[in-house]
């Protein structure tokens, strides 16, 4: 992905985050353009486990 995530991590992110796929252009067959809308605010929250006392 280019931001430090491995293939498995990217797969999990795309599996649990509400993403939206759109076919943007089908005029260029056999190479249609597909876009993915991913809410980037999901990365603002720290989800790492912490120890609380």
N, C-alpha and C positions, 0 to 999 in steps of 0.2 A: 504494500500500500504506500510505502514511501514515508510514513510517519512513525516508524518503529514497531509496527504490528506485523506479526507473522501471518502466514496463510490461514492457519487454524483460527487465530484471533479475529482476522478479518471476516472469516466465514461465520463465526459466532456473532459478531457485531451485526452483520447483515441479516442474520437469522432472528434477532430479537428486537432490533430497532425498527420503528415504523418508517420504512423507506418507500419511495414511489418511483417506479420505472415508467418511462415513457418512450415510445418509438417516435423520435423527432423527425426523421426524414426517411421515407421509403423510396424516394425517387432514384436514389443511387444504388439500385439493386445490382449486384449481389452484396453490397456493403451498406446496409441501412445504418442510420445513426440512432443510438439508444442512449438516453440520459438517465441518470440516477440521482434522485434528490434525497440527500441524507441530512437530517437535522444535526448541525454541528454543535449545538448547545449540550448534547449528551456527553461531550468530552470535558465540560466544565466541572463536572462532579467527580470527586475522588472516590473511587469504588474499591480501593485497596483495603483489605482487612486491617484493623488496628486493635491493639490491646488496650482495654479500658479497665481502670481499677476502681 
